[in-house]
């Protein structure tokens, strides 16, 4: 899966998750247990609970600024 495995997770990051389709947004982080709760990017009613950081891959977004 493309993207780097997440070692530090912050609320609001976009990630992909091993074994799941689509992009997710980090909505809660448990740094003590290295877990996060995630919402599906295009359907916030679909939530993944207690996902280990090692199963997440950061989505790198290329932002270009028009001159």
C-alpha positions in Angstrom: 0.0 0.0 0.0 1.5 3.4 -0.9 2.3 6.0 1.7 4.5 5.7 4.8 3.3 3.8 7.8 2.2 6.2 10.5 4.3 6.4 13.7 2.9 9.6 15.0 -0.8 10.2 14.5 -2.6 13.6 14.8 -6.3 14.5 14.6 -7.3 15.6 11.1 -4.7 13.5 9.2 -5.8 11.6 6.2 -4.8 7.9 6.2 -5.4 4.6 4.4 -5.8 1.5 6.5 -4.6 -2.1 5.8 -7.6 -4.2 4.9 -10.0 -1.3 4.2 -10.9 0.6 1.1 -11.0 4.4 1.0 -9.4 7.3 2.8 -10.0 8.0 6.5 -9.7 11.0 8.8 -8.2 10.5 12.2 -10.8 11.7 14.8 -9.3 10.4 18.1 -5.8 9.4 19.1 -4.8 7.2 22.0 -1.0 7.7 22.2 -0.6 5.5 25.3 -1.9 2.4 23.4 -0.9 3.6 19.8 -4.5 3.4 18.6 -6.8 5.8 16.7 -10.4 6.1 15.8 -11.1 6.9 12.1 -14.0 8.2 10.0 -14.4 7.3 6.4 -13.5 10.4 4.4 -16.7 10.5 2.3 -19.1 8.9 4.9 -18.5 10.1 8.5 -21.1 7.6 9.7 -18.6 4.8 9.0 -16.1 4.7 11.9 -13.2 2.3 12.6 -12.4 2.0 16.3 -9.1 1.4 17.9 -6.9 1.0 14.8 -3.2 0.4 15.5 -0.9 3.1 14.2 1.1 0.4 12.3 -2.0 -0.4 10.2 -2.3 3.2 9.0 -0.5 4.8 6.0 -0.3 8.6 5.7 -1.8 10.0 2.5 0.6 12.5 1.1 -1.3 15.4 -0.5 0.5 17.4 -3.2 -0.6 21.0 -2.9 0.5 23.4 -5.6 0.0 27.1 -5.4 -0.8 29.0 -8.5 1.3 32.0 -9.1 
